[in-house]
């Protein structure tokens, strides 16, 4: 942009990016180059003179230095294999300096999390402030926590922000890292419990105001250790990349491939096209094209880009930001299939018959040029008879043919019977100031389903192609549910008057029949939630164990290499299998394939948890302004301490604790997943409709407490007992629960 930012803009950026405070970092953030750097230097000098900033070496940080012999914690090796360490005795007000480990021959191997005593030497003109030489190992990784710092005369306390977190931690004077009262901080345990029974801690990092707009996703990023800053060498490598040419590629620029994405998409990594098959032996059949950005061309095995992409495993998506797997120069530019721009791709040409069954496929490495960048809504409107300027010229050549091909694919899907869960998705909509403005149901258009079916078919083709060529790859594996989870699902089904057959090999068609039985009834959401909970977690593996949920024998992720490392591995395998270049699977890729599978399966779960926690916090913030409001919902889970409730309007999950249900004792039956009142006989079970009042919402933890007012249209009864928790009542409650359980089992057998 090259325009000089205001002083306040610079201060705000430094506050949000405490580890990037060098002049070059600030210049890069605001796009300042050339002569404009002189003006930036002047402004930084003025801020320094006004006392807002303090300069040390080449960064604007606290001027304190580390002692010459210091305790360090070893970090994970960076993308270049260099080993850095975190100083544990840093007490300055700024972020701790970078310390590079310099190991000698004969030094023991150091692993991430290990503590060492080291001799430090100040260095000048490097991207690190110190070099360290090992003196001796002194321990391993201590427990860490994210919380709110509460200052007092003795130092302060850290109040954990995680749901269900334990006690507060004590921080002594001199170990607060300059944290201010109310700041979000990361702390680590420094010793055993204090005489008050609380663990002692030192503050390692200050993360700012937890209530600030858009701080929610930053909390999740830090709490789950998601890398959100690319190393300089990775950015440099991406910035130096050049567009690919036609050499060694099939020219697909005349094929009218189009991208169809959300309206706010920044990158476009997949394109499609279809036409009727002119082969007289395939009447009613189609030719389908799926072209995917050729990320393997830019991210080569063993490079800094490759190491960082493997470390991240995937992109992570939050309501206000994306933490990408690849730098923007690739994900938003060179690997994005922008309209009218030549882009390298890996493409597959598939032939299907009139019933949507794939007859053949053929892969190629090509150069394409997207005919249009479209979004789901405008494509659907065009198909429904209201084309806009972008879609009107494409109706006969692109849009109608892809929908006609989709009709054939729907027949094959119906025959295959993948799991058909009906669980509405909700999208959190943020205002310009970062607050939740609304929570809307995500649309499910035929345009969405069309793209999904094209992608599924391409992923199947990739798995089959590499299997037949006997090439190593990573499969997407989804194993069938365990017997224990199926038994639990049968219990829920029987309790709802439905049936899931036993004593046969389970297929998704059996589960779909159960879902169809529940459709349109009061039990629909309960059965859908319970079926989802019975499923195993999908993962990546070099061995093919099939994909139960999609009812497919072979499945490999091929269609999103911009945001999933697994797809990049599949692309490299295809390059090697067809001899398309020297950027295919390397010997190191093959040797570490199983480790890579575990790594990216773990990072995928990490992202899912971080995304879920972020949504919980945003929804809690949204509902914190609606305390006392009555809302409807469904009981989604039962535990001994209360009932979990999913609100209909927002999809937020809250807890109605037993203590809010009156003074009577509630007996918890784990087998039937119910809570039963000892005095009133009130029984709470999964799936019941409830009316609740929002009792409390804590944005910093994402916690939501609800009070049940009515169940299945009946007002919540109240116990008449004056005393609480009498043993006799508990005894009677357990006895009644046992009798009811026996009766239920007998009635099932008689059916």
C-alpha positions in Angstrom: 0.0 0.0 0.0 3.1 2.2 0.6 1.0 4.9 2.5 2.3 5.8 5.9 0.1 4.5 8.8 -0.9 6.7 11.8 1.0 6.4 15.0 -2.1 4.7 16.6 -2.3 2.2 13.8 1.4 1.2 14.4 0.9 1.0 18.2 -2.3 -1.2 17.7 -0.4 -3.5 15.3 2.5 -3.9 17.8 0.0 -4.7 20.6 -1.6 -7.4 18.5 1.7 -8.8 17.2 4.1 -8.7 20.2 6.6 -11.1 18.6 6.9 -9.1 15.4 8.3 -5.7 16.5 11.3 -5.2 14.2 11.2 -2.3 11.8 11.1 -4.7 8.8 8.1 -6.6 10.4 6.2 -3.3 10.8 7.1 -2.2 7.2 6.0 -5.5 5.8 2.7 -5.4 7.7 1.8 -2.0 6.2 3.3 -2.6 2.8 5.9 0.1 3.2 8.8 0.0 0.7 11.5 2.2 -0.7 11.6 5.8 0.3 8.6 5.4 2.5 10.8 3.5 4.9 12.4 6.8 5.9 9.1 8.2 7.0 8.4 5.0 8.9 11.7 5.3 10.7 10.9 8.9 11.6 7.5 7.9 13.1 9.1 5.1 15.1 11.7 7.6 16.5 8.9 10.0 17.5 7.0 7.2 19.3 10.2 6.2 21.0 10.8 9.8 22.1 7.2 10.1 23.4 7.8 7.0 25.6 5.4 4.7 23.7 8.2 2.4 22.4 11.7 1.4 23.6 14.2 0.2 21.0 16.5 -2.7 21.6 18.9 -3.9 18.9 16.7 -3.8 15.8 13.3 -4.2 17.6 11.1 -2.0 19.7 10.9 -4.0 22.9 11.8 -3.9 26.5 15.6 -3.1 26.9 16.3 -5.7 29.7 18.7 -8.5 29.0 18.9 -12.1 30.0 21.5 -13.2 32.5 24.7 -14.8 31.0 23.7 -18.2 32.4 20.0 -18.9 32.1 17.3 -21.6 32.2 15.8 -22.3 28.8 13.0 -24.5 27.4 13.7 -26.2 24.1 11.2 -25.5 21.3 10.3 -27.6 18.2 12.9 -27.3 15.4 11.9 -24.7 12.8 11.4 -25.3 9.1 15.2 -25.2 8.6 15.9 -27.6 11.4 17.4 -24.9 13.6 16.8 -25.4 17.3 15.6 -22.4 19.3 14.8 -22.1 23.0 12.5 -20.1 25.2 14.1 -18.1 28.1 12.3 -18.9 31.3 13.9 -16.1 33.4 12.7 -13.2 31.2 11.0 -10.6 33.4 10.8 -7.7 31.0 7.6 -6.1 29.8 8.1 -7.2 26.2 8.1 -10.7 24.7 11.1 -12.8 25.4 14.0 -12.7 23.0 14.8 -15.4 20.5 17.6 -17.8 21.6 19.4 -20.0 19.0 20.9 -23.2 20.4 24.5 -23.9 19.2 25.3 -27.5 19.9 28.8 -29.0 20.0 29.8 -32.6 19.0 29.1 -34.8 22.0 26.2 -32.7 23.3 23.1 -34.9 24.1 20.1 -34.7 21.8 17.5 -32.1 23.0 13.8 -32.6 22.6 11.0 -30.1 22.6 9.9 -29.2 26.1 13.2 -30.1 27.8 14.6 -27.6 30.2 18.3 -26.8 30.2 20.9 -24.6 31.9 22.7 -22.7 29.2 25.4 -20.0 28.7 24.2 -17.1 26.6 26.0 -14.7 24.3 24.4 -11.6 22.8 24.5 -11.4 19.0 23.9 -8.5 16.7 22.2 -8.2 13.3 20.5 -11.6 13.4 16.9 -12.6 13.7 17.7 -13.9 17.2 19.1 -11.9 20.1 21.2 -14.7 21.8 23.1 -17.8 21.1 23.1 -20.5 23.7 25.5 -23.3 24.6 24.3 -26.2 26.7 25.6 -26.6 30.2 23.3 -29.4 31.4 19.8 -30.7 31.2 17.6 -29.9 34.2 14.1 -31.1 33.5 11.1 -31.5 31.2 8.1 -29.5 30.0 6.1 -28.0 32.9 2.3 -27.7 32.9 1.0 -24.6 31.2 -2.3 -22.7 31.3 -4.1 -19.9 29.6 -5.9 -17.5 31.9 -6.7 -14.0 33.1 -4.2 -12.3 35.4 -5.5 -10.7 38.6 -2.9 -8.5 40.2 -2.5 -8.1 44.0 0.2 -6.8 46.4 2.0 -10.2 46.5 2.0 -10.6 42.7 -1.2 -12.0 41.5 -3.2 -15.0 40.4 -4.0 -16.6 37.0 -7.7 -17.6 36.6 -7.9 -20.4 34.0 -10.2 -19.7 31.0 -10.8 -23.2 29.9 -14.1 -24.9 30.6 -13.8 -27.1 33.6 -10.3 -25.8 34.4 -8.9 -26.4 37.9 -7.8 -24.0 40.6 -6.2 -20.6 40.2 -2.4 -20.3 40.0 -0.3 -18.0 42.3 2.2 -15.6 40.7 4.8 -14.1 42.9 6.3 -10.6 42.6 8.9 -10.5 39.9 7.3 -13.3 37.9 4.4 -11.5 36.3 6.3 -10.6 33.1 4.9 -7.1 33.5 1.3 -8.3 33.0 -1.5 -5.9 33.9 -4.6 -6.7 35.8 -7.3 -8.3 33.5 -4.8 -9.3 30.8 -4.9 -12.6 29.1 -1.7 -14.5 29.8 0.1 -17.8 29.3 1.6 -19.1 32.5 3.6 -22.2 33.4 4.0 -24.0 36.7 7.2 -23.2 38.6 6.9 -25.3 41.7 4.6 -27.4 44.0 1.4 -26.2 45.5 1.6 -23.2 47.8 0.4 -23.4 51.4 -3.0 -22.3 50.2 -3.1 -25.4 48.0 -2.6 -23.5 44.7 0.2 -24.2 42.2 2.9 -21.5 41.8 3.4 -20.1 38.3 5.3 -17.6 36.3 3.8 -15.7 33.4 5.4 -16.6 30.1 3.5 -14.4 27.6 1.0 -11.5 27.6 -1.7 -11.8 25.1 -3.7 -8.6 25.6 -7.3 -7.7 26.4 -9.4 -10.9 26.3 -12.6 -8.9 25.7 -11.2 -6.9 22.7 -12.9 -7.4 19.4 -11.5 -10.4 17.4 -9.5 -11.6 20.4 -11.5 -14.8 20.6 -9.8 -16.6 17.7 -6.4 -15.4 19.0 -7.1 -17.2 22.3 -7.8 -20.4 20.5 -4.7 -20.1 18.3 -2.5 -19.6 21.3 -4.3 -22.2 23.6 -4.0 -24.9 21.0 -0.5 -24.0 19.8 -1.6 -23.4 16.2 1.3 -21.8 14.2 0.0 -18.4 12.9 3.2 -16.7 11.8 5.3 -17.9 8.8 9.1 -18.0 9.3 10.9 -15.5 7.1 12.5 -18.1 4.9 9.1 -19.6 4.1 7.6 -16.2 3.2 10.7 -15.4 1.1 10.4 -18.7 -0.8 6.7 -18.1 -1.5 7.4 -14.5 -2.6 10.1 -15.6 -5.0 7.9 -18.2 -6.7 7.1 -17.6 -10.4 4.0 -18.7 -12.4 4.2 -22.0 -14.1 4.4 -22.3 -17.9 3.0 -24.8 -20.4 6.2 -26.9 -20.6 5.5 -30.5 -19.7 1.8 -29.9 -19.3 -1.4 -30.5 -21.3 -3.0 -27.3 -22.6 -6.5 -27.2 -21.0 -7.0 -23.4 -21.4 -9.8 -23.9 -23.9 -11.8 -26.2 -21.6 -14.4 -24.0 -19.9 -13.7 -25.0 -16.4 -15.3 -22.8 -13.7 -14.8 -22.4 -10.0 -17.8 -22.3 -7.6 -17.1 -21.2 -4.1 -18.7 -19.2 -1.2 -19.2 -15.6 -2.1 -16.4 -14.5 0.4 -13.8 -17.1 -0.7 -10.3 -15.7 -1.1 -8.9 -18.8 -2.8 -10.2 -21.1 -5.5 -8.5 -24.5 -5.6 -10.9 -26.6 -7.6 -12.7 -26.1 -11.0 -15.2 -28.3 -12.8 -16.9 -28.8 -16.1 -19.2 -31.4 -17.7 -20.6 -32.3 -21.1 -22.8 -35.0 -22.5 -20.8 -38.0 -23.7 -20.9 -38.3 -27.5 -20.0 -42.0 -27.4 -23.0 -43.9 -28.8 -22.2 -46.8 -26.4 -22.8 -44.5 -23.4 -26.2 -43.1 -24.0 -27.2 -40.6 -21.3 -23.6 -40.6 -19.9 -21.4 -37.6 -19.2 -17.7 -36.5 -19.3 -16.8 -34.8 -16.1 -13.6 -32.7 -15.5 -12.2 -31.8 -12.1 -9.1 -29.6 -12.1 -7.2 -28.9 -8.9 -4.5 -26.3 -8.3 -1.0 -27.8 -8.7 0.4 -27.0 -5.3 3.1 -29.7 -5.7 4.8 -27.6 -8.3 5.5 -24.8 -5.8 5.8 -26.8 -2.5 8.6 -29.3 -3.2 9.6 -32.1 -0.9 12.0 -31.1 1.9 11.8 -27.3 1.2 11.1 -24.7 3.9 7.6 -24.4 2.5 7.0 -28.1 2.7 8.3 -28.4 6.3 6.0 -25.6 7.4 3.0 -27.0 5.5 3.5 -30.4 7.1 3.9 -28.8 10.5 0.6 -27.0 10.2 -1.1 -30.0 8.5 -4.1 -28.0 7.3 -5.7 -24.5 7.4 -7.7 -23.6 10.4 -10.9 -21.5 9.9 -12.4 -19.1 12.4 -15.4 -16.7 12.0 -13.0 -13.7 11.7 -9.8 -15.1 10.2 -8.1 -18.1 8.5 -4.8 -19.5 9.7 -3.6 -20.8 6.3 -1.4 -23.8 5.6 0.5 -21.9 2.9 1.5 -18.2 2.6 -0.9 -15.9 0.8 1.4 -15.6 -2.2 0.5 -19.2 -3.0 -2.9 -19.8 -1.4 -4.4 -16.5 -2.6 -2.5 -16.0 -5.8 -0.3 -18.6 -7.7 -2.3 -21.6 -6.5 -5.6 -20.0 -6.8 -7.6 -20.6 -10.0 -8.5 -17.0 -10.7 -10.8 -16.2 -13.6 -9.0 -15.6 -16.9 -5.5 -16.3 -15.6 -3.4 -19.3 -16.7 -2.8 -21.6 -13.7 -1.0 -25.0 -13.4 -3.3 -27.9 -12.3 -3.7 -31.6 -11.9 -6.9 -32.6 -13.6 -8.9 -35.8 -14.0 -11.3 -36.6 -16.9 -14.0 -39.0 -15.8 -16.6 -40.8 -17.8 -19.9 -41.7 -16.1 -22.9 -43.6 -17.4 -26.5 -42.5 -17.2 -26.8 -43.8 -13.6 -23.8 -41.8 -12.4 -21.4 -44.8 -12.2 -17.8 -44.0 -13.1 -16.7 -46.0 -16.1 -13.2 -44.7 -16.5 -10.9 -41.9 -15.6 -7.7 -40.3 -16.8 -5.3 -37.9 -15.0 -3.2 -35.2 -16.5 -0.9 -32.4 -15.5 -2.1 -29.3 -17.3 -2.4 -25.6 -17.6 -5.9 -24.2 -17.3 -7.7 -20.9 -17.5 -10.8 -20.5 -15.4 -13.8 -19.4 -17.5 -15.5 -17.8 -14.5 -15.2 -17.5 -10.7 -18.7 -18.1 -9.5 -20.4 -18.4 -6.1 -23.0 -21.0 -5.0 -25.9 -18.6 -4.7 -25.6 -17.1 -8.2 -25.1 -20.5 -9.8 -28.2 -21.8 -8.1 -30.3 -18.7 -9.0 -29.1 -19.2 -12.6 -30.3 -22.8 -12.6 -33.6 -21.7 -11.1 -34.1 -19.3 -14.1 -32.6 -16.1 -12.8 -29.1 -15.9 -14.3 -27.0 -12.8 -13.7 -24.5 -11.2 -16.1 -21.8 -13.7 -15.1 -23.9 -16.8 -15.5 -26.1 -15.9 -18.5 -23.4 -16.7 -21.1 -22.5 -20.0 -19.4 -26.0 -21.5 -19.2 -25.8 -23.9 -22.1 -22.1 -24.6 -22.1 -21.4 -24.9 -18.4 -24.3 -24.6 -15.9 -27.0 -26.7 -17.4 -24.5 -29.6 -18.2 -23.1 -29.7 -14.7 -26.6 -29.9 -13.2 -27.6 -32.6 -15.6 -24.4 -34.6 -14.7 -25.3 -34.1 -11.0 -28.7 -35.7 -11.6 -26.9 -38.8 -12.8 -24.5 -38.7 -9.8 -27.5 -38.6 -7.5 -28.7 -41.9 -8.8 -25.3 -43.5 -8.0 -25.3 -41.9 -4.6 -28.8 -43.3 -3.8 -27.5 -46.8 -4.8 -24.4 -46.4 -2.7 -26.2 -45.1 0.4 -23.7 -42.9 2.1 -24.8 -41.8 5.6 -27.5 -39.2 5.3 -27.4 -37.1 8.5 -29.7 -34.1 8.8 -28.0 -31.7 11.2 -28.4 -28.0 10.3 -25.2 -26.0 10.2 -25.1 -22.5 11.6 -22.8 -19.7 10.5 -21.6 -17.0 12.9 -21.9 -13.5 11.2 -19.6 -10.8 12.6 -20.1 -7.1 12.4 -17.3 -4.7 11.3 -16.2 -4.3 15.0 -15.8 -8.0 15.4 -18.9 -8.7 17.5 -21.5 -11.3 16.6 -24.3 -9.7 14.7 -26.3 -12.8 14.0 -26.2 -16.6 13.8 -27.7 -17.9 10.6 -28.5 -21.3 9.3 -26.1 -22.2 6.5 -27.7 -22.7 3.2 -27.7 -26.2 1.6 -28.3 -25.6 -2.1 -28.0 -28.1 -5.0 -25.0 -26.1 -6.1 -23.2 -27.1 -2.8 -24.2 -30.8 -3.3 -23.2 -30.7 -6.9 -19.6 -29.6 -6.1 -19.5 -32.2 -3.3 -20.4 -35.1 -5.6 -17.9 -34.0 -8.2 -15.2 -33.8 -5.6 -16.1 -37.2 -4.1 -15.8 -38.8 -7.5 -12.4 -37.2 -8.1 -11.1 -38.3 -4.7 -12.2 -41.9 -5.5 -10.5 -41.8 -8.9 -7.3 -40.6 -7.2 -7.3 -43.5 -4.7 -8.1 -46.1 -7.4 -5.4 -44.7 -9.7 -2.6 -44.9 -7.2 -3.7 -48.3 -5.9 -3.7 -49.7 -9.4 -0.2 -48.2 -10.0 1.0 -49.7 -6.7 2.1 -46.3 -5.4 2.2 -45.2 -1.8 -0.4 -42.7 -0.7 -2.5 -41.5 2.3 -6.0 -42.8 2.4 -8.8 -41.0 4.1 -10.1 -43.7 6.5 -13.4 -43.8 8.3 -14.0 -47.1 10.2 -17.4 -48.4 11.1 -18.7 -47.8 14.6 -17.7 -50.0 17.5 -20.1 -52.6 18.9 -20.4 -50.6 22.2 -21.4 -47.4 20.3 -23.9 -49.3 18.2 -25.5 -50.8 21.3 -25.8 -47.3 22.8 -27.5 -46.1 19.6 -29.9 -49.1 19.7 -30.9 -48.2 23.3 -31.7 -44.6 22.2 -33.6 -45.9 19.1 -35.7 -48.4 21.2 -36.4 -45.7 23.8 -37.9 -43.6 20.9 -40.0 -46.5 19.6 -37.7 -47.1 16.6 -35.6 -50.1 15.6 -32.0 -50.7 14.5 -31.5 -54.3 13.6 -28.9 -56.4 15.3 -27.0 -59.5 14.3 -26.0 -58.5 10.8 -23.1 -56.8 9.1 -23.7 -53.0 9.5 -24.1 -50.9 6.4 -24.8 -47.2 6.2 -28.2 -48.2 4.6 -29.3 -49.6 8.0 -28.5 -46.3 9.7 -30.2 -44.4 6.9 -33.4 -46.5 7.5 -33.3 -45.5 11.1 -32.8 -41.9 10.2 -35.8 -42.1 7.8 -38.0 -43.7 10.5 -37.2 -40.7 12.7 -37.6 -38.0 10.0 -40.5 -35.7 10.7 -41.0 -37.0 14.2 -40.1 -35.4 17.6 -37.2 -37.9 17.7 -35.5 -36.7 14.5 -32.9 -34.5 16.1 -32.2 -37.0 18.9 -31.6 -39.9 16.4 -29.4 -37.7 14.1 -27.3 -36.5 17.1 -27.0 -40.1 18.5 -26.1 -41.5 15.1 -23.3 -38.9 14.7 -22.0 -39.7 18.2 -21.8 -43.3 17.3 -19.4 -42.6 14.4 -15.6 -43.0 14.8 -13.2 -40.2 14.0 -11.9 -40.2 10.4 -8.1 -40.1 10.0 -5.3 -40.5 7.4 -3.3 -43.7 7.0 -1.1 -45.4 4.3 -3.2 -48.5 4.5 -6.7 -48.6 3.1 -9.4 -49.4 5.6 -12.3 -47.9 3.6 -14.6 -45.0 4.3 -17.7 -46.2 6.1 -19.6 -42.9 6.2 -19.3 -42.4 2.4 -19.9 -46.1 1.8 -16.7 -46.2 -0.3 -14.0 -48.9 -0.5 -11.2 -46.5 -1.4 -11.0 -42.7 -0.7 -8.1 -40.3 -0.8 -8.1 -36.5 -0.4 -7.0 -35.0 -3.7 -9.2 -31.9 -4.1 -7.8 -29.3 -1.6 -4.0 -29.2 -1.6 -4.0 -25.5 -0.7 -5.5 -26.3 2.8 -4.7 -30.0 3.4 -1.3 -31.5 3.4 -2.8 -35.0 2.7 -3.9 -33.8 -0.7 -0.4 -32.5 -1.4 0.9 -36.0 -0.7 -1.6 -37.5 -3.1 -0.7 -35.0 -5.8 3.0 -35.9 -5.4 2.1 -39.6 -5.6 0.3 -38.9 -8.9 3.2 -36.9 -10.3 5.6 -39.8 -9.5 3.2 -42.5 -10.8 2.9 -40.7 -14.2 6.5 -39.5 -14.5 5.4 -35.8 -14.7 8.5 -34.3 -13.1 11.0 -34.5 -10.3 8.7 -32.9 -7.7 6.8 -36.1 -6.9 7.0 -38.2 -3.7 10.5 -38.2 -2.3 12.2 -41.2 -0.6 11.8 -39.2 2.7 8.1 -38.7 2.0 7.6 -42.4 1.6 9.8 -43.4 4.6 7.8 -41.0 6.9 4.4 -41.6 5.4 2.9 -43.2 8.6 4.4 -40.4 10.8 2.9 -37.8 8.4 -0.5 -39.5 8.6 -0.4 -39.3 12.4 0.9 -35.7 12.3 -1.8 -34.4 10.0 -4.6 -36.4 11.7 -3.6 -34.8 15.0 -3.4 -31.3 13.5 -6.9 -31.8 11.9 -8.3 -32.7 15.3 -6.5 -29.7 16.9 -8.1 -27.4 14.3 -11.6 -28.9 14.9 -11.3 -28.3 18.7 -9.9 -24.8 18.2 -12.7 -23.9 15.8 -15.4 -25.4 18.2 -13.9 -23.5 21.2 -13.9 -20.3 19.2 -17.5 -20.7 18.2 -18.5 -21.4 21.8 -16.8 -18.2 23.0 -18.4 -16.1 20.2 -21.8 -17.6 21.0 -21.3 -17.0 24.8 -20.4 -13.4 24.0 -23.6 -13.0 21.9 -25.8 -14.5 24.6 -24.1 -12.6 27.4 -26.2 -9.6 26.2 -29.3 -11.7 26.5 -29.2 -12.9 30.1 -32.7 -13.7 31.3 -34.1 -14.3 27.8 -36.2 -17.4 27.2 -35.3 -19.7 24.4 -36.2 -23.1 23.0 -33.9 -26.0 22.6 -33.3 -29.8 22.9 -31.5 -31.9 25.5 -28.4 -33.1 23.7 -26.6 -34.9 26.5 -27.1 -36.1 30.1 -24.5 -36.3 32.9 -24.8 -36.8 36.6 -24.3 -33.0 37.2 -26.9 -31.8 34.7 -28.3 -31.7 31.2 -26.6 -30.3 28.1 -29.0 -28.3 25.9 -28.5 -27.2 22.3 -30.4 -24.0 21.6 -32.6 -23.9 18.5 -31.9 -20.4 17.4 -28.1 -20.2 17.7 -27.0 -23.9 18.0 -25.1 -22.9 21.2 -24.6 -25.7 23.7 -25.3 -24.9 27.4 -25.5 -26.7 30.7 -28.6 -26.8 32.9 -27.0 -27.9 36.2 -28.8 -30.2 38.6 -28.6 -27.5 41.3 -30.9 -25.3 39.1 -33.6 -27.9 39.1 -34.8 -27.5 42.7 -33.8 -29.1 45.9 -34.6 -32.7 45.1 -32.0 -35.4 44.4 -31.7 -36.5 40.8 -30.6 -40.1 40.0 -28.3 -40.5 37.0 -28.8 -43.7 34.9 -25.8 -44.1 32.6 -27.4 -46.9 30.6 -30.5 -45.1 29.7 -28.8 -41.6 29.7 -31.5 -40.1 32.0 -31.8 -38.0 35.1 -34.8 -38.8 37.3 -36.1 -36.7 40.2 -36.4 -38.5 43.5 -39.5 -36.6 44.6 -41.3 -35.5 41.5 -40.4 -38.5 39.3 -39.4 -36.0 36.5 -37.2 -37.7 34.0 -34.9 -35.9 31.7 -33.6 -37.7 28.6 -31.8 -36.9 25.3 -34.0 -35.3 22.6 -36.6 -33.7 24.8 -37.8 -30.3 23.8 -37.2 -27.6 26.5 -37.8 -24.0 27.2 -34.9 -22.4 29.0 -33.8 -19.1 30.5 -30.2 -17.9 29.8 -28.9 -17.7 33.4 -25.2 -16.9 32.7 -22.7 -16.6 29.8 -19.0 -16.3 30.1 -17.4 -15.2 26.8 -13.8 -15.8 27.9 -14.4 -19.5 28.6 -17.3 -20.1 26.2 -19.4 -21.3 29.2 -23.2 -21.0 29.0 -25.5 -21.8 31.9 -29.2 -22.4 31.4 -32.3 -22.9 33.6 -35.0 -25.2 32.4 -38.5 -23.7 32.5 -40.5 -26.4 30.6 -40.0 -29.9 29.2 -42.0 -31.2 26.3 -44.6 -28.5 26.8 -45.0 -29.0 30.5 -43.8 -26.6 33.2 -40.8 -27.7 35.1 -42.2 -29.2 38.4 -40.6 -28.2 41.7 -39.9 -30.5 44.6 -41.9 -30.0 47.9 -39.1 -31.3 50.0 -37.6 -28.8 52.5 -34.5 -30.8 53.2 -31.9 -31.6 50.5 -30.6 -35.0 49.4 -32.0 -37.3 52.1 -30.5 -40.8 51.8 -34.0 -42.3 51.7 -35.0 -40.4 48.7 -31.8 -41.4 46.9 -32.5 -45.0 47.7 -36.0 -44.8 46.4 -34.9 -43.1 43.3 -32.3 -45.7 42.5 -34.8 -48.5 43.2 -37.4 -46.9 40.9 -34.8 -46.4 38.1 -33.8 -50.0 38.4 -37.5 -51.2 38.2 -38.1 -49.0 35.2 -35.0 -50.3 33.5 -36.1 -53.9 34.1 -39.6 -53.2 32.8 -38.2 -51.5 29.7 -36.0 -54.6 28.9 -38.9 -57.0 29.4 -41.2 -55.0 27.1 -38.5 -55.0 24.4 -38.1 -58.7 24.6 -41.9 -59.2 24.2 -41.9 -57.1 21.0 
